[in-house]
Each structure stands twice: as C-alpha cells, then as structure tokens.
Amino acid sequence: MTTRRFTVEEANALIPRLEMLMERLQRTALAVRSAVHDAEAQPGIRTTVDVLRVRPELAPYVAEMETTVGEIEQLGCQFKGIDLGLVDFLGEVDGKPALLCWQYGEKSIGFWHAIDEGFAGRRALPTAAAPPLQ
C-alpha cells in the first residue's frame, strides 16, 4: 500500500472535515474518560476490555471513537492524538519528505516536522514560495 503525499493546499482542503471529526472525537473521549477513571478505581481493572466488562454501556462510545479515528485515517492522513487533536500529512518541505502537522483549532497547515520527529520537533513552514509539495 502506498502512502498518499499531500501538498499544503490538499491538506488545507481537509481541515473543515478534520475539525468536525476531531470535535466529535474529543467530545466522545471527554464523556468516556470520567467513566473509565471511575471504573479503573475498582480492583482488577487494567485494560479497556476490563473497563467494558464492568461498564458495558461505554462500548458504543468506544466504537464511535474507533470509527472516527478510522475516518480520519481514511482521508490519507495520520491520526496522532486526541488530547491535542493532532493529525500529520505526509508531504515534502524543501524537497525532502516531511510531515505537515495540524492541530485542532488551527485554520490551516502552518507547521511541519521531520518524519523521525514528533510534535516536539514542530516548526513553521517556510514562508517563501516553494514548488508544490508532493
């Protein structure tokens, strides 16, 4: 399977959809977290399976979260985390492979990091006109 490469413009075109998906994901995660925290306080609760055993009513919420992450990844981007709402897009910066980095709340792609770096390596995209990112 080949990984899709995005231009900044292509990634920006997905932001309205990503905003909707990430908002839904964060809202669902917030609802689940307190219930999970309460369940984890019980003896013998260590995994999601354990939590769902004692709180089966959470199963639809967990399934919704998994579905939403799947929808994000089906767009061709990489889901990186719920809390900050991070999504990366494989692209190029200055002719080298890079990850274009979007965080929930940002209205456009303005940052990137090297493929072997994470959010801590995030830096602003070059402002000079560059050839289209592939």
PyMOL commands that set and color helices and strands:
alter all, ss='L'
color gray80, all
select helices_A, chain A and resi 8-40+48-54+56-74+119-121
alter helices_A, ss='H'
color red, helices_A
select strands_A, chain A and resi 78-81+86-93+96-103+111-113+123-124
alter strands_A, ss='S'
color yellow, strands_A
deselect
rebuild
show_as cartoon
